[in-house]
Amino acid sequence: MEKSFLESLYRRNADCKNCPSKKRSRDFLDHLIALLFPDFEKRHFADFSDFEGHVATLRGDLRQLLSLDPHWASRDPQQDAEVFFESLPEIYSLIRDDVQAMYDGDPAARSHSEIIRCYPGFYAVAAYRIAHKLLTLGAELIPRIFTETAHSATGIDIHPGAVIGRHFCIDHGTGVVIGETTHIGERVKIYQGVTLGGLSVDKADARKKRHPTIEDGVVIYAGATILGGDTVVGADAVIGGNVWLTRSVEPGTKVYYKAAMSSNEGETDVITFK
């Protein structure tokens, strides 16, 4: 390699000395989830004072991570870290409801502990809940690192900007994609391979609502693709497996593929609304 190229790499490394570490971010995320749900990763504490010290360490770790976020909008990372930790009861309540939804929605689940220890949906949704709160405080890169950490570990890609209501269940989960401007109501259940995406990848649409709205009580089965910012799936609708949907669905509707009765030319599988 030419020396000039090595020198340019050196300068780039020197300029990035304060870039947030992905490993440090991942460690903070895992330690925080374990703080809220010890079944995730049990840690021994000698006494309550030791536990308080651990919480203080996590608070300091978050403060440092926020101070390294290049898109950070606030002027006081310490204050934002305090605000975030004050919101932990709310975050815990949301994730606890998600665990209950996963337990209620999966006959194979034997306990909450099993879900916390084993289910990819738990880790992905917990990471999203934490990341989404930080995004509302003005951080951008750190929340993305958190959700991409979960994406890498589970195959579930949830943008921290998505708005997701209580009692959210992702079952199995591999291949799920939930875009930035998706709105999801309460008591929604999603299976593996579901995409809630945009109709366009035009950068001019970056600040527009590009992803669908899923109202309360909807169930979306494996492999379904729902696209578009104007697409609304009404409350209590059921979207069948492998459906491709780019228009709104009335509340209570069942949408599924119905195979053609013959193989005559021009006859193909169709989407049925019931």
GIUR-V811452 format. One record per pair of residues at least 12 apart in sequence whose C-alpha atoms are under 10 Angstrom apart, sorted by the first residue. I is the first residue (numbers start at 1). J is the second residue. D is the distance in whole Angstrom. If there is no record, write none. Layout:
i: [I;I]
j: [J;J]
d: [D;D]
This chain:
i: [17;18;18;18;18;18;19;19;19;19;19;20;20;20;20;20;20;20;20;20;20;21;21;21;21;22;22;22;22;22;23;23;24;24;24;25;25;25;25;25;25;25;25;26;26;26;26;26;26;26;26;27;27;27;28;28;28;28;28;28;28;29;29;29;29;29;29;29;29;29;29;29;29;30;30;30;30;30;30;31;31;31;31;32;32;32;32;32;32;32;33;33;33;33;33;33;33;34;35;35;35;35;36;36;36;36;36;36;36;37;37;37;37;37;37;38;38;38;39;39;39;39;39;39;39;40;40;40;40;40;40;40;40;41;41;55;56;58;58;59;59;59;59;59;59;60;60;60;60;61;62;62;62;62;62;62;62;62;63;63;63;63;63;63;63;63;64;64;64;65;65;65;65;65;66;66;66;66;66;66;66;66;66;66;67;67;68;68;68;69;69;69;69;69;69;70;70;70;70;71;71;71;71;71;72;72;72;72;72;72;72;72;73;73;73;73;73;74;74;74;75;77;77;80;80;80;80;81;81;83;83;83;84;84;84;84;84;87;87;88;88;90;90;91;91;91;91;91;92;92;92;93;94;94;94;94;94;94;94;95;95;95;95;95;95;95;95;95;95;95;96;96;96;96;96;96;97;97;97;97;97;98;98;98;98;98;98;98;98;98;98;98;99;99;99;99;99;99;99;99;99;99;99;99;99;99;100;100;100;100;100;101;101;101;101;101;101;101;101;101;102;102;102;102;102;102;102;102;102;102;102;103;103;103;104;104;105;105;105;105;105;106;106;106;106;119;119;119;119;119;120;120;120;120;120;120;120;120;120;120;120;121;121;121;121;121;121;121;121;121;121;121;121;121;121;121;122;122;122;122;122;122;122;123;123;123;123;123;123;123;124;124;124;124;124;124;124;124;124;124;124;124;124;124;124;125;125;125;125;125;125;125;125;125;125;126;126;126;127;127;127;127;127;127;127;127;127;127;127;128;128;128;128;128;128;128;128;128;128;128;128;128;128;129;129;129;129;129;129;129;130;130;130;130;131;131;131;131;131;131;131;131;131;132;132;132;132;132;132;132;132;132;132;133;133;134;135;135;136;136;140;140;143;143;143;144;144;144;144;145;146;146;147;147;148;151;151;151;151;154;154;154;154;154;155;155;155;155;155;155;155;155;156;156;156;156;156;156;156;156;156;156;156;157;157;157;157;157;157;157;157;158;158;158;158;158;158;158;159;159;159;159;159;159;160;160;160;160;161;161;161;161;161;161;162;162;162;162;162;162;162;162;163;163;163;163;163;163;163;163;163;164;164;164;164;164;164;164;164;164;164;165;165;165;165;165;165;165;165;166;166;166;166;166;166;167;167;167;167;167;167;167;168;168;168;168;168;168;168;168;169;169;169;169;169;169;169;170;170;170;170;170;170;170;171;171;171;171;171;171;172;172;172;172;172;173;173;173;173;173;173;174;174;174;174;174;175;175;175;175;175;175;175;176;176;176;176;176;176;176;176;176;176;176;177;177;177;177;177;177;177;178;178;178;178;178;178;178;178;179;179;179;179;179;179;179;179;179;180;180;180;180;180;180;180;180;181;181;181;181;181;181;181;181;181;181;181;181;181;182;182;182;182;182;182;182;182;182;182;182;182;183;183;183;183;183;183;183;183;183;184;184;184;184;184;184;184;184;184;184;185;185;185;185;185;185;185;185;186;186;186;186;186;186;187;187;187;187;187;187;187;188;188;188;188;188;188;188;188;188;188;189;189;189;189;189;189;189;190;190;190;190;190;190;190;190;191;191;191;191;191;191;191;192;192;192;192;192;192;193;193;193;193;193;193;193;193;194;194;194;194;194;194;194;194;194;194;195;195;195;195;195;195;195;195;195;195;196;196;196;196;196;196;196;196;196;196;196;196;197;197;197;197;197;197;197;197;197;198;198;198;198;198;198;198;198;198;198;199;199;199;199;199;199;199;199;200;200;200;208;209;209;209;210;210;210;210;210;211;211;211;211;211;211;211;212;212;212;212;212;212;212;212;212;212;212;213;213;213;213;213;213;213;213;213;213;214;214;214;214;214;214;214;214;214;214;215;215;215;215;215;215;215;216;216;216;216;216;216;217;217;217;217;217;217;217;218;218;218;218;218;218;218;218;218;218;219;219;219;219;219;219;219;219;220;220;220;220;220;220;220;220;220;221;221;221;221;221;221;221;222;222;222;222;222;223;223;223;223;223;223;224;224;224;224;224;224;224;224;225;225;225;225;225;225;225;225;226;226;226;226;226;226;226;227;227;227;227;227;228;228;228;228;229;229;230;230;230;231;231;231;231;231;232;232;232;232;232;232;233;233;233;233;233;233;233;233;234;234;234;234;234;234;235;235;235;235;235;236;236;236;236;236;237;237;237;237;237;237;237;237;238;238;238;238;238;238;238;238;239;239;239;239;239;239;240;240;240;240;240;240;241;241;241;242;242;242;243;243;243;243;243;243;244;244;244;245;249;250;250;252;253;253;253;254;254;254;255;255;255;255;256;256;256;256;256;257;257;257;257;257;258;258;258;258;259;259]
j: [68;65;67;68;69;70;65;67;68;69;70;64;65;66;67;68;69;70;141;142;145;65;68;142;145;142;145;146;148;149;145;149;61;62;65;61;62;65;142;143;145;146;149;127;142;145;146;147;148;149;150;58;61;146;57;58;59;61;62;65;146;58;62;126;127;130;131;143;145;146;147;149;150;123;126;127;146;149;150;43;54;55;58;55;58;59;88;126;127;130;92;95;116;123;126;127;130;116;51;54;55;58;88;89;91;92;93;95;96;92;95;96;113;116;117;113;116;117;112;113;114;115;116;117;118;113;114;115;116;117;118;122;123;116;117;85;85;81;85;78;80;81;82;84;85;77;78;81;82;81;77;78;80;81;82;84;85;142;76;77;78;79;80;81;82;84;77;78;81;77;81;139;141;142;78;80;81;134;138;139;140;141;142;143;80;139;139;141;142;138;139;140;141;142;143;139;140;141;142;138;139;140;141;142;134;135;137;138;139;140;141;142;135;137;138;139;140;137;138;139;138;137;139;134;137;138;139;134;137;133;134;137;130;133;134;136;137;130;133;130;133;129;133;126;129;130;132;133;126;129;130;166;125;126;129;165;166;167;168;122;123;125;126;127;128;129;130;166;167;168;112;116;122;126;166;167;166;167;168;169;187;121;122;125;126;165;166;167;168;169;170;187;111;112;113;115;116;119;121;122;125;126;167;168;169;170;112;115;167;168;169;166;167;168;169;170;171;187;188;189;115;116;119;121;122;167;168;169;170;171;189;115;169;171;167;169;168;169;170;171;189;169;170;171;172;154;170;171;172;173;150;151;153;154;155;156;170;171;172;173;174;150;154;155;156;168;169;170;171;172;173;174;176;190;191;192;150;154;168;169;170;171;173;147;149;150;151;153;154;156;146;147;148;149;150;151;152;153;154;155;156;157;158;170;173;147;150;156;157;158;160;164;168;169;170;146;147;150;143;144;145;146;147;148;149;150;151;158;160;143;144;146;147;148;150;157;158;159;160;161;162;163;164;143;147;158;160;162;163;164;143;146;147;160;143;144;145;146;147;158;159;160;161;144;146;147;158;159;160;161;162;163;164;160;161;160;160;161;160;161;160;161;159;160;161;158;159;160;161;160;159;160;159;160;160;174;175;176;177;172;173;174;175;176;172;173;174;175;176;177;192;193;170;172;173;174;175;176;177;178;192;193;194;173;174;175;176;177;178;179;195;176;177;178;179;180;182;196;177;178;179;180;181;182;178;179;180;181;178;179;180;181;182;183;178;179;180;181;182;183;184;211;178;179;180;181;182;183;184;185;213;178;182;183;184;185;186;187;188;213;214;183;184;185;186;187;188;215;216;184;185;186;187;188;216;185;186;187;188;189;216;217;184;185;186;187;188;189;190;217;186;187;188;189;190;191;219;188;189;190;191;192;194;220;189;190;191;192;221;222;190;191;192;193;222;190;191;192;193;194;222;191;192;193;194;222;191;192;193;194;195;222;223;190;191;192;193;194;195;196;222;223;224;225;192;193;194;195;196;197;225;194;195;196;197;198;211;212;226;195;196;197;198;209;210;211;212;227;196;197;198;206;209;210;211;212;196;197;198;206;207;208;209;210;211;212;213;228;229;196;197;198;209;210;211;212;213;214;227;228;229;196;209;211;212;213;214;215;229;232;196;212;213;214;215;216;217;218;232;233;213;214;215;216;217;218;234;235;214;215;216;217;218;235;215;216;217;218;219;235;236;214;215;216;217;218;219;220;235;236;237;216;217;218;219;220;221;238;218;219;220;221;222;223;224;239;219;220;221;222;223;224;241;220;221;222;223;224;241;220;221;222;223;224;225;241;242;220;221;222;223;224;225;226;241;242;243;211;212;220;222;223;224;225;226;227;244;210;211;212;213;214;224;225;226;227;228;229;245;210;211;212;225;226;227;228;229;246;210;211;212;226;227;228;229;230;231;246;211;212;226;227;228;229;230;246;227;228;229;229;228;229;230;227;228;229;230;231;226;227;228;229;230;231;232;226;227;228;229;230;231;232;233;246;247;248;226;227;228;229;230;231;232;233;234;248;226;231;232;233;234;235;236;237;248;249;232;233;234;235;236;237;251;233;234;235;236;237;251;234;235;236;237;238;251;252;233;234;235;236;237;238;239;251;252;253;233;235;236;237;238;239;240;254;233;237;238;239;240;241;242;243;255;238;239;240;241;242;243;256;239;240;241;242;243;239;240;241;242;243;244;239;240;241;242;243;244;245;256;239;240;241;242;243;244;245;246;239;243;244;245;246;247;248;244;245;246;247;248;245;246;247;248;246;247;246;247;248;245;246;247;248;249;246;247;248;249;250;251;245;247;248;249;250;251;252;253;248;249;250;251;252;253;249;250;251;252;253;250;251;252;253;254;249;250;251;252;253;254;255;274;251;252;253;254;255;256;273;274;253;254;255;256;257;273;254;255;256;257;271;272;255;256;257;256;257;271;255;256;257;270;271;272;256;257;271;271;273;273;274;274;272;273;274;272;273;274;271;272;273;274;270;271;272;273;274;269;270;271;272;273;270;271;272;273;271;272]
d: [10;10;9;6;9;9;9;10;6;7;8;9;6;9;9;5;7;9;9;8;9;8;9;10;9;9;7;9;10;8;10;9;9;10;8;9;9;7;7;9;7;7;9;10;10;8;7;10;10;7;9;10;10;10;10;7;10;7;7;9;9;10;9;9;7;8;9;10;10;7;10;9;10;9;10;9;10;10;10;9;10;10;8;9;7;10;10;10;10;9;9;10;10;8;7;8;9;10;9;9;8;10;8;9;9;7;10;9;9;9;10;9;9;7;9;9;9;9;9;6;8;9;6;6;10;8;9;9;6;5;8;10;9;9;8;9;10;9;9;8;10;6;7;9;7;10;8;8;10;9;8;9;9;6;9;9;9;10;9;5;5;8;8;5;9;10;8;8;9;9;10;10;10;7;9;8;8;9;9;7;9;9;7;10;10;9;10;9;9;10;7;7;6;6;10;8;8;7;9;8;6;6;7;9;10;9;9;6;4;6;8;9;10;8;5;6;9;8;6;8;10;10;10;9;7;9;9;9;9;10;10;8;9;7;7;10;8;10;8;9;10;10;10;9;7;7;10;8;9;9;9;9;10;9;8;9;6;7;9;8;10;7;6;10;10;7;9;8;8;9;9;10;10;9;9;8;6;5;8;9;10;9;8;8;9;9;7;4;5;6;9;9;10;7;9;7;7;10;9;7;9;9;8;8;8;10;7;9;7;9;9;9;5;6;6;9;10;7;9;8;7;10;9;8;8;8;8;5;7;7;9;7;9;10;10;9;10;7;9;8;8;9;10;7;10;9;9;8;8;9;8;10;8;5;8;8;8;8;7;7;8;9;8;10;8;10;7;5;6;7;6;9;10;10;10;10;10;10;10;8;8;9;10;10;10;7;9;9;8;9;9;7;9;9;5;7;10;8;7;9;6;8;7;9;9;9;9;9;10;8;10;10;8;8;8;10;9;9;9;10;10;6;6;9;8;6;9;9;9;8;9;8;6;10;8;9;7;7;6;9;9;10;9;10;9;10;8;10;10;9;8;8;9;9;4;7;9;6;7;10;9;6;9;9;10;9;10;8;5;6;8;8;9;8;9;9;7;7;9;9;9;9;9;6;9;9;7;7;9;10;10;9;7;7;10;9;9;9;9;9;8;7;9;10;10;7;5;5;7;9;10;9;9;9;6;6;6;5;6;8;9;9;10;9;9;7;6;5;6;8;9;8;6;5;7;8;10;10;8;6;6;5;8;9;9;9;7;9;10;8;5;6;8;9;7;6;5;5;5;6;8;9;10;10;8;7;6;5;6;8;9;10;8;6;5;6;7;10;9;10;9;8;6;5;4;7;8;9;8;9;7;5;6;8;10;9;6;5;7;9;10;10;9;8;7;6;5;6;8;10;10;7;6;5;6;8;10;9;6;5;6;8;10;10;7;6;5;7;10;9;9;6;6;9;9;8;6;4;7;8;9;8;5;6;9;10;9;6;4;7;8;10;9;8;8;6;5;5;6;8;9;9;10;10;9;8;6;5;6;7;9;8;6;5;7;10;8;9;10;8;6;5;7;10;8;6;9;10;9;9;9;10;8;8;7;10;10;9;9;10;9;8;5;6;5;8;9;10;8;7;8;9;8;8;5;5;6;8;10;9;8;10;10;8;7;5;6;8;9;9;10;8;6;5;6;7;10;9;10;10;8;6;5;4;7;8;10;8;9;7;5;6;9;10;9;6;5;7;9;10;9;8;8;6;5;5;6;8;9;9;10;10;8;6;5;6;8;10;8;6;5;6;8;10;9;10;8;6;5;5;8;9;9;9;7;5;7;9;10;10;8;5;4;7;8;9;9;7;7;6;5;5;6;8;9;8;10;10;10;10;9;7;6;5;6;8;10;10;6;6;9;9;9;6;5;6;8;10;10;7;5;7;8;6;5;7;8;10;5;5;8;8;5;5;7;10;10;9;8;10;9;6;5;8;10;8;9;8;10;8;8;5;8;8;5;4;8;9;8;6;5;4;8;8;9;7;6;5;5;6;5;6;8;9;9;9;9;10;9;7;8;6;5;6;8;9;10;9;6;5;7;8;10;9;10;10;7;6;5;5;7;8;8;9;8;5;6;9;9;9;6;4;7;9;10;9;8;7;6;5;5;6;8;9;9;10;10;9;7;7;5;6;8;10;10;8;6;5;6;7;10;9;10;8;6;5;5;8;9;10;9;7;5;6;9;10;9;5;4;7;9;7;7;5;4;5;6;8;10;9;10;9;7;6;5;6;8;9;8;6;5;6;8;9;8;6;5;8;10;9;6;8;9;9;10;9;8;7;8;6;5;5;8;9;7;5;6;8;9;10;9;6;5;7;7;9;9;8;6;5;4;7;8;9;8;5;6;9;9;6;5;8;9;8;7;5;4;5;6;8;10;9;7;6;5;6;8;10;10;8;6;5;6;10;9;7;6;5;7;9;10;9;7;8;8;8;10;8;6;6;9;7;10;9;9;8;9;8;9;10;9;10;6;6;8;6;5;7;6;5;6;8;6;5;7;8;7;6;5;6;9;5;6;6;10;9;10]
